[in-house]
Amino acid sequence: MKLMISRLAFFMASASLFCFGATIPRPAPELMIKTVGGGETRLSSMKGKVIAVEFILTTCPHCQNSSRNINKVYNELGAKGFTAVGVAVNQMSQLYIPDFIRDHKINYLIGYQHQDAADAFLQHTPQTIMYFPQFVLIDRKGMIRYQFDGNDKHFENEEKSLREKVLQLLNEGGSPASKK
């Protein structure tokens, strides 16, 4: 009976995430980003900055365009406390990252991680259909304030939308009160 209740509770929790999406705002969980050279960077090491985290497929044209837009805003606002990290989740992405960075002239960290880590970070269930890129914006206090999947209206004018949201978070100092 306990096992049946546990399974039911798990199913309901999973179903609520599937039906209603991720909780916003929420504390950003730790994420280990693997780098091509064999190193690792912890997302928590960037706390105190406004952070864009983009989960990408290195071969996806929509992801490539999004990374270029993030790069423009990063180049403009990086000195004011904004940083960005790309996390490739396609198979063998570590082989494609050097070309991705070179071809798209990306100046911020691009690393990689397994799809499961991305799902957990994004509060996705295994049943969630992933539209890439997946984008998260974290305030200075470490709270996820915005989360968008690849078919969200945010991407219709992404550079402008991102700039506005980053400036808002930079100006407020990270108060976790805003929602998508």
PyMOL commands that place a pseudoatom at each C-alpha (Angstrom):
pseudoatom trace, name=CA, resn=MET, resi=1, chain=A, elem=C, hetatm=0, pos=[0.000, 0.000, 0.000]
pseudoatom trace, name=CA, resn=LYS, resi=2, chain=A, elem=C, hetatm=0, pos=[2.834, 2.431, 0.862]
pseudoatom trace, name=CA, resn=LEU, resi=3, chain=A, elem=C, hetatm=0, pos=[4.471, 1.706, -2.486]
pseudoatom trace, name=CA, resn=MET, resi=4, chain=A, elem=C, hetatm=0, pos=[1.223, 2.388, -4.304]
pseudoatom trace, name=CA, resn=ILE, resi=5, chain=A, elem=C, hetatm=0, pos=[0.742, 5.700, -2.454]
pseudoatom trace, name=CA, resn=SER, resi=6, chain=A, elem=C, hetatm=0, pos=[4.369, 6.669, -3.178]
pseudoatom trace, name=CA, resn=ARG, resi=7, chain=A, elem=C, hetatm=0, pos=[3.907, 5.950, -6.874]
pseudoatom trace, name=CA, resn=LEU, resi=8, chain=A, elem=C, hetatm=0, pos=[0.671, 7.898, -6.952]
pseudoatom trace, name=CA, resn=ALA, resi=9, chain=A, elem=C, hetatm=0, pos=[2.330, 10.886, -5.244]
pseudoatom trace, name=CA, resn=PHE, resi=10, chain=A, elem=C, hetatm=0, pos=[5.225, 10.751, -7.714]
pseudoatom trace, name=CA, resn=PHE, resi=11, chain=A, elem=C, hetatm=0, pos=[2.823, 10.541, -10.660]
pseudoatom trace, name=CA, resn=MET, resi=12, chain=A, elem=C, hetatm=0, pos=[0.810, 13.526, -9.413]
pseudoatom trace, name=CA, resn=ALA, resi=13, chain=A, elem=C, hetatm=0, pos=[3.937, 15.609, -8.828]
pseudoatom trace, name=CA, resn=SER, resi=14, chain=A, elem=C, hetatm=0, pos=[5.225, 14.709, -12.294]
pseudoatom trace, name=CA, resn=ALA, resi=15, chain=A, elem=C, hetatm=0, pos=[1.854, 15.428, -13.851]
pseudoatom trace, name=CA, resn=SER, resi=16, chain=A, elem=C, hetatm=0, pos=[1.671, 18.834, -12.205]
pseudoatom trace, name=CA, resn=LEU, resi=17, chain=A, elem=C, hetatm=0, pos=[5.079, 19.754, -13.631]
pseudoatom trace, name=CA, resn=PHE, resi=18, chain=A, elem=C, hetatm=0, pos=[4.039, 18.427, -17.027]
pseudoatom trace, name=CA, resn=CYS, resi=19, chain=A, elem=C, hetatm=0, pos=[0.764, 20.319, -17.016]
pseudoatom trace, name=CA, resn=PHE, resi=20, chain=A, elem=C, hetatm=0, pos=[1.811, 23.558, -15.397]
pseudoatom trace, name=CA, resn=GLY, resi=21, chain=A, elem=C, hetatm=0, pos=[5.514, 23.907, -16.231]
pseudoatom trace, name=CA, resn=ALA, resi=22, chain=A, elem=C, hetatm=0, pos=[8.374, 25.017, -14.079]
pseudoatom trace, name=CA, resn=THR, resi=23, chain=A, elem=C, hetatm=0, pos=[7.974, 27.110, -10.947]
pseudoatom trace, name=CA, resn=ILE, resi=24, chain=A, elem=C, hetatm=0, pos=[9.002, 30.738, -11.497]
pseudoatom trace, name=CA, resn=PRO, resi=25, chain=A, elem=C, hetatm=0, pos=[10.635, 32.291, -9.525]
pseudoatom trace, name=CA, resn=ARG, resi=26, chain=A, elem=C, hetatm=0, pos=[12.668, 29.524, -7.896]
pseudoatom trace, name=CA, resn=PRO, resi=27, chain=A, elem=C, hetatm=0, pos=[16.223, 29.088, -6.627]
pseudoatom trace, name=CA, resn=ALA, resi=28, chain=A, elem=C, hetatm=0, pos=[18.567, 28.019, -9.404]
pseudoatom trace, name=CA, resn=PRO, resi=29, chain=A, elem=C, hetatm=0, pos=[19.793, 24.500, -8.667]
pseudoatom trace, name=CA, resn=GLU, resi=30, chain=A, elem=C, hetatm=0, pos=[23.476, 23.726, -8.979]
pseudoatom trace, name=CA, resn=LEU, resi=31, chain=A, elem=C, hetatm=0, pos=[24.565, 22.852, -12.484]
pseudoatom trace, name=CA, resn=MET, resi=32, chain=A, elem=C, hetatm=0, pos=[27.980, 21.503, -13.385]
pseudoatom trace, name=CA, resn=ILE, resi=33, chain=A, elem=C, hetatm=0, pos=[29.011, 22.605, -16.862]
pseudoatom trace, name=CA, resn=LYS, resi=34, chain=A, elem=C, hetatm=0, pos=[31.678, 20.424, -18.463]
pseudoatom trace, name=CA, resn=THR, resi=35, chain=A, elem=C, hetatm=0, pos=[34.172, 22.186, -20.707]
pseudoatom trace, name=CA, resn=VAL, resi=36, chain=A, elem=C, hetatm=0, pos=[35.857, 20.847, -23.828]
pseudoatom trace, name=CA, resn=GLY, resi=37, chain=A, elem=C, hetatm=0, pos=[39.315, 20.898, -22.221]
pseudoatom trace, name=CA, resn=GLY, resi=38, chain=A, elem=C, hetatm=0, pos=[38.166, 18.484, -19.513]
pseudoatom trace, name=CA, resn=GLY, resi=39, chain=A, elem=C, hetatm=0, pos=[37.374, 21.099, -16.884]
pseudoatom trace, name=CA, resn=GLU, resi=40, chain=A, elem=C, hetatm=0, pos=[34.164, 21.938, -15.113]
pseudoatom trace, name=CA, resn=THR, resi=41, chain=A, elem=C, hetatm=0, pos=[32.461, 25.144, -14.062]
pseudoatom trace, name=CA, resn=ARG, resi=42, chain=A, elem=C, hetatm=0, pos=[29.765, 25.348, -11.407]
pseudoatom trace, name=CA, resn=LEU, resi=43, chain=A, elem=C, hetatm=0, pos=[26.865, 27.661, -12.115]
pseudoatom trace, name=CA, resn=SER, resi=44, chain=A, elem=C, hetatm=0, pos=[27.006, 28.758, -8.461]
pseudoatom trace, name=CA, resn=SER, resi=45, chain=A, elem=C, hetatm=0, pos=[30.455, 30.269, -9.123]
pseudoatom trace, name=CA, resn=MET, resi=46, chain=A, elem=C, hetatm=0, pos=[28.665, 32.983, -11.141]
pseudoatom trace, name=CA, resn=LYS, resi=47, chain=A, elem=C, hetatm=0, pos=[26.277, 33.992, -8.336]
pseudoatom trace, name=CA, resn=GLY, resi=48, chain=A, elem=C, hetatm=0, pos=[26.126, 37.746, -7.867]
pseudoatom trace, name=CA, resn=LYS, resi=49, chain=A, elem=C, hetatm=0, pos=[25.742, 38.321, -11.599]
pseudoatom trace, name=CA, resn=VAL, resi=50, chain=A, elem=C, hetatm=0, pos=[22.678, 38.207, -13.810]
pseudoatom trace, name=CA, resn=ILE, resi=51, chain=A, elem=C, hetatm=0, pos=[23.120, 34.911, -15.675]
pseudoatom trace, name=CA, resn=ALA, resi=52, chain=A, elem=C, hetatm=0, pos=[21.644, 33.686, -18.944]
pseudoatom trace, name=CA, resn=VAL, resi=53, chain=A, elem=C, hetatm=0, pos=[21.718, 29.899, -19.242]
pseudoatom trace, name=CA, resn=GLU, resi=54, chain=A, elem=C, hetatm=0, pos=[20.917, 28.525, -22.658]
pseudoatom trace, name=CA, resn=PHE, resi=55, chain=A, elem=C, hetatm=0, pos=[20.503, 24.802, -23.281]
pseudoatom trace, name=CA, resn=ILE, resi=56, chain=A, elem=C, hetatm=0, pos=[21.264, 24.187, -26.945]
pseudoatom trace, name=CA, resn=LEU, resi=57, chain=A, elem=C, hetatm=0, pos=[21.822, 21.674, -29.676]
pseudoatom trace, name=CA, resn=THR, resi=58, chain=A, elem=C, hetatm=0, pos=[24.994, 22.793, -31.454]
pseudoatom trace, name=CA, resn=THR, resi=59, chain=A, elem=C, hetatm=0, pos=[23.547, 21.786, -34.843]
pseudoatom trace, name=CA, resn=CYS, resi=60, chain=A, elem=C, hetatm=0, pos=[20.222, 23.645, -34.374]
pseudoatom trace, name=CA, resn=PRO, resi=61, chain=A, elem=C, hetatm=0, pos=[19.933, 26.845, -36.489]
pseudoatom trace, name=CA, resn=HIS, resi=62, chain=A, elem=C, hetatm=0, pos=[17.480, 28.371, -33.967]
pseudoatom trace, name=CA, resn=CYS, resi=63, chain=A, elem=C, hetatm=0, pos=[20.011, 27.713, -31.160]
pseudoatom trace, name=CA, resn=GLN, resi=64, chain=A, elem=C, hetatm=0, pos=[22.830, 29.195, -33.237]
pseudoatom trace, name=CA, resn=ASN, resi=65, chain=A, elem=C, hetatm=0, pos=[20.827, 32.370, -33.812]
pseudoatom trace, name=CA, resn=SER, resi=66, chain=A, elem=C, hetatm=0, pos=[19.898, 32.566, -30.145]
pseudoatom trace, name=CA, resn=SER, resi=67, chain=A, elem=C, hetatm=0, pos=[23.543, 32.203, -29.098]
pseudoatom trace, name=CA, resn=ARG, resi=68, chain=A, elem=C, hetatm=0, pos=[24.514, 35.062, -31.426]
pseudoatom trace, name=CA, resn=ASN, resi=69, chain=A, elem=C, hetatm=0, pos=[21.803, 37.253, -29.863]
pseudoatom trace, name=CA, resn=ILE, resi=70, chain=A, elem=C, hetatm=0, pos=[22.919, 36.397, -26.341]
pseudoatom trace, name=CA, resn=ASN, resi=71, chain=A, elem=C, hetatm=0, pos=[26.500, 37.158, -27.391]
pseudoatom trace, name=CA, resn=LYS, resi=72, chain=A, elem=C, hetatm=0, pos=[25.497, 40.666, -28.532]
pseudoatom trace, name=CA, resn=VAL, resi=73, chain=A, elem=C, hetatm=0, pos=[23.839, 41.424, -25.186]
pseudoatom trace, name=CA, resn=TYR, resi=74, chain=A, elem=C, hetatm=0, pos=[26.738, 39.817, -23.296]
pseudoatom trace, name=CA, resn=ASN, resi=75, chain=A, elem=C, hetatm=0, pos=[29.260, 41.997, -25.164]
pseudoatom trace, name=CA, resn=GLU, resi=76, chain=A, elem=C, hetatm=0, pos=[27.182, 45.083, -24.366]
pseudoatom trace, name=CA, resn=LEU, resi=77, chain=A, elem=C, hetatm=0, pos=[26.266, 44.398, -20.716]
pseudoatom trace, name=CA, resn=GLY, resi=78, chain=A, elem=C, hetatm=0, pos=[28.932, 41.989, -19.467]
pseudoatom trace, name=CA, resn=ALA, resi=79, chain=A, elem=C, hetatm=0, pos=[30.894, 44.741, -17.734]
pseudoatom trace, name=CA, resn=LYS, resi=80, chain=A, elem=C, hetatm=0, pos=[27.738, 45.741, -15.821]
pseudoatom trace, name=CA, resn=GLY, resi=81, chain=A, elem=C, hetatm=0, pos=[27.311, 42.329, -14.185]
pseudoatom trace, name=CA, resn=PHE, resi=82, chain=A, elem=C, hetatm=0, pos=[25.720, 40.146, -16.876]
pseudoatom trace, name=CA, resn=THR, resi=83, chain=A, elem=C, hetatm=0, pos=[27.167, 36.805, -17.897]
pseudoatom trace, name=CA, resn=ALA, resi=84, chain=A, elem=C, hetatm=0, pos=[26.015, 33.932, -20.051]
pseudoatom trace, name=CA, resn=VAL, resi=85, chain=A, elem=C, hetatm=0, pos=[26.653, 30.230, -20.403]
pseudoatom trace, name=CA, resn=GLY, resi=86, chain=A, elem=C, hetatm=0, pos=[25.612, 27.865, -23.151]
pseudoatom trace, name=CA, resn=VAL, resi=87, chain=A, elem=C, hetatm=0, pos=[25.091, 24.202, -22.316]
pseudoatom trace, name=CA, resn=ALA, resi=88, chain=A, elem=C, hetatm=0, pos=[25.064, 21.847, -25.289]
pseudoatom trace, name=CA, resn=VAL, resi=89, chain=A, elem=C, hetatm=0, pos=[23.029, 18.699, -24.693]
pseudoatom trace, name=CA, resn=ASN, resi=90, chain=A, elem=C, hetatm=0, pos=[23.217, 16.916, -28.039]
pseudoatom trace, name=CA, resn=GLN, resi=91, chain=A, elem=C, hetatm=0, pos=[25.125, 13.638, -28.210]
pseudoatom trace, name=CA, resn=MET, resi=92, chain=A, elem=C, hetatm=0, pos=[28.890, 14.082, -28.518]
pseudoatom trace, name=CA, resn=SER, resi=93, chain=A, elem=C, hetatm=0, pos=[28.421, 17.850, -28.301]
pseudoatom trace, name=CA, resn=GLN, resi=94, chain=A, elem=C, hetatm=0, pos=[31.943, 18.285, -26.947]
pseudoatom trace, name=CA, resn=LEU, resi=95, chain=A, elem=C, hetatm=0, pos=[33.177, 17.483, -30.477]
pseudoatom trace, name=CA, resn=TYR, resi=96, chain=A, elem=C, hetatm=0, pos=[31.073, 20.271, -32.024]
pseudoatom trace, name=CA, resn=ILE, resi=97, chain=A, elem=C, hetatm=0, pos=[31.595, 23.041, -29.455]
pseudoatom trace, name=CA, resn=PRO, resi=98, chain=A, elem=C, hetatm=0, pos=[34.937, 24.409, -30.777]
pseudoatom trace, name=CA, resn=ASP, resi=99, chain=A, elem=C, hetatm=0, pos=[33.463, 24.873, -34.276]
pseudoatom trace, name=CA, resn=PHE, resi=100, chain=A, elem=C, hetatm=0, pos=[30.252, 26.297, -32.807]
pseudoatom trace, name=CA, resn=ILE, resi=101, chain=A, elem=C, hetatm=0, pos=[32.196, 28.930, -30.843]
pseudoatom trace, name=CA, resn=ARG, resi=102, chain=A, elem=C, hetatm=0, pos=[34.407, 29.798, -33.827]
pseudoatom trace, name=CA, resn=ASP, resi=103, chain=A, elem=C, hetatm=0, pos=[31.669, 29.858, -36.471]
pseudoatom trace, name=CA, resn=HIS, resi=104, chain=A, elem=C, hetatm=0, pos=[29.306, 32.018, -34.419]
pseudoatom trace, name=CA, resn=LYS, resi=105, chain=A, elem=C, hetatm=0, pos=[31.992, 34.159, -32.725]
pseudoatom trace, name=CA, resn=ILE, resi=106, chain=A, elem=C, hetatm=0, pos=[30.745, 33.376, -29.207]
pseudoatom trace, name=CA, resn=ASN, resi=107, chain=A, elem=C, hetatm=0, pos=[32.607, 35.123, -26.380]
pseudoatom trace, name=CA, resn=TYR, resi=108, chain=A, elem=C, hetatm=0, pos=[30.904, 33.492, -23.392]
pseudoatom trace, name=CA, resn=LEU, resi=109, chain=A, elem=C, hetatm=0, pos=[31.342, 30.004, -21.935]
pseudoatom trace, name=CA, resn=ILE, resi=110, chain=A, elem=C, hetatm=0, pos=[29.895, 27.159, -23.968]
pseudoatom trace, name=CA, resn=GLY, resi=111, chain=A, elem=C, hetatm=0, pos=[30.086, 23.773, -22.271]
pseudoatom trace, name=CA, resn=TYR, resi=112, chain=A, elem=C, hetatm=0, pos=[28.089, 20.601, -22.280]
pseudoatom trace, name=CA, resn=GLN, resi=113, chain=A, elem=C, hetatm=0, pos=[26.067, 18.318, -20.043]
pseudoatom trace, name=CA, resn=HIS, resi=114, chain=A, elem=C, hetatm=0, pos=[23.748, 15.320, -20.334]
pseudoatom trace, name=CA, resn=GLN, resi=115, chain=A, elem=C, hetatm=0, pos=[20.106, 15.845, -21.270]
pseudoatom trace, name=CA, resn=ASP, resi=116, chain=A, elem=C, hetatm=0, pos=[19.037, 14.475, -17.859]
pseudoatom trace, name=CA, resn=ALA, resi=117, chain=A, elem=C, hetatm=0, pos=[20.870, 17.316, -16.086]
pseudoatom trace, name=CA, resn=ALA, resi=118, chain=A, elem=C, hetatm=0, pos=[19.091, 19.851, -18.302]
pseudoatom trace, name=CA, resn=ASP, resi=119, chain=A, elem=C, hetatm=0, pos=[15.704, 18.227, -17.609]
pseudoatom trace, name=CA, resn=ALA, resi=120, chain=A, elem=C, hetatm=0, pos=[16.302, 18.366, -13.853]
pseudoatom trace, name=CA, resn=PHE, resi=121, chain=A, elem=C, hetatm=0, pos=[17.514, 21.979, -13.964]
pseudoatom trace, name=CA, resn=LEU, resi=122, chain=A, elem=C, hetatm=0, pos=[14.523, 23.051, -16.074]
pseudoatom trace, name=CA, resn=GLN, resi=123, chain=A, elem=C, hetatm=0, pos=[12.025, 21.036, -13.985]
pseudoatom trace, name=CA, resn=HIS, resi=124, chain=A, elem=C, hetatm=0, pos=[11.073, 18.981, -17.033]
pseudoatom trace, name=CA, resn=THR, resi=125, chain=A, elem=C, hetatm=0, pos=[9.669, 15.498, -16.769]
pseudoatom trace, name=CA, resn=PRO, resi=126, chain=A, elem=C, hetatm=0, pos=[10.858, 12.799, -19.162]
pseudoatom trace, name=CA, resn=GLN, resi=127, chain=A, elem=C, hetatm=0, pos=[7.571, 13.299, -21.041]
pseudoatom trace, name=CA, resn=THR, resi=128, chain=A, elem=C, hetatm=0, pos=[8.225, 17.002, -21.671]
pseudoatom trace, name=CA, resn=ILE, resi=129, chain=A, elem=C, hetatm=0, pos=[8.751, 17.837, -25.317]
pseudoatom trace, name=CA, resn=MET, resi=130, chain=A, elem=C, hetatm=0, pos=[11.893, 19.949, -25.598]
pseudoatom trace, name=CA, resn=TYR, resi=131, chain=A, elem=C, hetatm=0, pos=[11.853, 22.851, -28.044]
pseudoatom trace, name=CA, resn=PHE, resi=132, chain=A, elem=C, hetatm=0, pos=[15.327, 24.293, -28.406]
pseudoatom trace, name=CA, resn=PRO, resi=133, chain=A, elem=C, hetatm=0, pos=[16.867, 26.445, -27.270]
pseudoatom trace, name=CA, resn=GLN, resi=134, chain=A, elem=C, hetatm=0, pos=[15.765, 26.297, -23.653]
pseudoatom trace, name=CA, resn=PHE, resi=135, chain=A, elem=C, hetatm=0, pos=[16.552, 29.596, -21.956]
pseudoatom trace, name=CA, resn=VAL, resi=136, chain=A, elem=C, hetatm=0, pos=[16.740, 30.640, -18.297]
pseudoatom trace, name=CA, resn=LEU, resi=137, chain=A, elem=C, hetatm=0, pos=[17.578, 34.025, -16.789]
pseudoatom trace, name=CA, resn=ILE, resi=138, chain=A, elem=C, hetatm=0, pos=[18.837, 34.100, -13.197]
pseudoatom trace, name=CA, resn=ASP, resi=139, chain=A, elem=C, hetatm=0, pos=[19.010, 37.204, -10.997]
pseudoatom trace, name=CA, resn=ARG, resi=140, chain=A, elem=C, hetatm=0, pos=[21.960, 38.273, -8.816]
pseudoatom trace, name=CA, resn=LYS, resi=141, chain=A, elem=C, hetatm=0, pos=[20.553, 36.391, -5.815]
pseudoatom trace, name=CA, resn=GLY, resi=142, chain=A, elem=C, hetatm=0, pos=[20.467, 33.088, -7.674]
pseudoatom trace, name=CA, resn=MET, resi=143, chain=A, elem=C, hetatm=0, pos=[16.737, 32.999, -8.433]
pseudoatom trace, name=CA, resn=ILE, resi=144, chain=A, elem=C, hetatm=0, pos=[15.458, 31.787, -11.793]
pseudoatom trace, name=CA, resn=ARG, resi=145, chain=A, elem=C, hetatm=0, pos=[13.244, 34.642, -12.887]
pseudoatom trace, name=CA, resn=TYR, resi=146, chain=A, elem=C, hetatm=0, pos=[12.503, 33.737, -16.506]
pseudoatom trace, name=CA, resn=GLN, resi=147, chain=A, elem=C, hetatm=0, pos=[12.347, 30.450, -18.382]
pseudoatom trace, name=CA, resn=PHE, resi=148, chain=A, elem=C, hetatm=0, pos=[11.488, 30.036, -22.065]
pseudoatom trace, name=CA, resn=ASP, resi=149, chain=A, elem=C, hetatm=0, pos=[11.436, 27.136, -24.481]
pseudoatom trace, name=CA, resn=GLY, resi=150, chain=A, elem=C, hetatm=0, pos=[12.320, 27.471, -28.141]
pseudoatom trace, name=CA, resn=ASN, resi=151, chain=A, elem=C, hetatm=0, pos=[8.810, 28.237, -29.365]
pseudoatom trace, name=CA, resn=ASP, resi=152, chain=A, elem=C, hetatm=0, pos=[8.123, 31.025, -26.848]
pseudoatom trace, name=CA, resn=LYS, resi=153, chain=A, elem=C, hetatm=0, pos=[7.344, 34.573, -28.051]
pseudoatom trace, name=CA, resn=HIS, resi=154, chain=A, elem=C, hetatm=0, pos=[10.542, 35.684, -26.302]
pseudoatom trace, name=CA, resn=PHE, resi=155, chain=A, elem=C, hetatm=0, pos=[12.440, 34.437, -29.374]
pseudoatom trace, name=CA, resn=GLU, resi=156, chain=A, elem=C, hetatm=0, pos=[10.446, 36.552, -31.856]
pseudoatom trace, name=CA, resn=ASN, resi=157, chain=A, elem=C, hetatm=0, pos=[12.604, 39.575, -30.972]
pseudoatom trace, name=CA, resn=GLU, resi=158, chain=A, elem=C, hetatm=0, pos=[15.069, 37.841, -28.709]
pseudoatom trace, name=CA, resn=GLU, resi=159, chain=A, elem=C, hetatm=0, pos=[17.865, 40.397, -28.603]
pseudoatom trace, name=CA, resn=LYS, resi=160, chain=A, elem=C, hetatm=0, pos=[15.517, 43.217, -27.577]
pseudoatom trace, name=CA, resn=SER, resi=161, chain=A, elem=C, hetatm=0, pos=[13.583, 41.023, -25.137]
pseudoatom trace, name=CA, resn=LEU, resi=162, chain=A, elem=C, hetatm=0, pos=[16.772, 39.722, -23.527]
pseudoatom trace, name=CA, resn=ARG, resi=163, chain=A, elem=C, hetatm=0, pos=[18.305, 43.195, -23.223]
pseudoatom trace, name=CA, resn=GLU, resi=164, chain=A, elem=C, hetatm=0, pos=[15.159, 44.533, -21.501]
pseudoatom trace, name=CA, resn=LYS, resi=165, chain=A, elem=C, hetatm=0, pos=[15.024, 41.643, -19.021]
pseudoatom trace, name=CA, resn=VAL, resi=166, chain=A, elem=C, hetatm=0, pos=[18.754, 41.782, -18.253]
pseudoatom trace, name=CA, resn=LEU, resi=167, chain=A, elem=C, hetatm=0, pos=[18.636, 45.548, -17.686]
pseudoatom trace, name=CA, resn=GLN, resi=168, chain=A, elem=C, hetatm=0, pos=[15.632, 45.107, -15.388]
pseudoatom trace, name=CA, resn=LEU, resi=169, chain=A, elem=C, hetatm=0, pos=[17.476, 42.505, -13.306]
pseudoatom trace, name=CA, resn=LEU, resi=170, chain=A, elem=C, hetatm=0, pos=[20.706, 44.506, -13.261]
pseudoatom trace, name=CA, resn=ASN, resi=171, chain=A, elem=C, hetatm=0, pos=[18.834, 47.628, -12.100]
pseudoatom trace, name=CA, resn=GLU, resi=172, chain=A, elem=C, hetatm=0, pos=[16.833, 45.932, -9.369]
pseudoatom trace, name=CA, resn=GLY, resi=173, chain=A, elem=C, hetatm=0, pos=[19.728, 44.077, -7.816]
pseudoatom trace, name=CA, resn=GLY, resi=174, chain=A, elem=C, hetatm=0, pos=[18.019, 40.691, -7.976]
pseudoatom trace, name=CA, resn=SER, resi=175, chain=A, elem=C, hetatm=0, pos=[14.708, 40.974, -6.108]
pseudoatom trace, name=CA, resn=PRO, resi=176, chain=A, elem=C, hetatm=0, pos=[12.934, 37.644, -6.780]
pseudoatom trace, name=CA, resn=ALA, resi=177, chain=A, elem=C, hetatm=0, pos=[9.488, 39.088, -7.442]
pseudoatom trace, name=CA, resn=SER, resi=178, chain=A, elem=C, hetatm=0, pos=[9.028, 38.990, -11.226]
pseudoatom trace, name=CA, resn=LYS, resi=179, chain=A, elem=C, hetatm=0, pos=[7.476, 36.319, -13.393]
pseudoatom trace, name=CA, resn=LYS, resi=180, chain=A, elem=C, hetatm=0, pos=[7.587, 35.474, -17.086]
for i in range(1, 180): cmd.bond("trace and resi %d" % i, "trace and resi %d" % (i + 1))
show_as sticks, trace
zoom trace
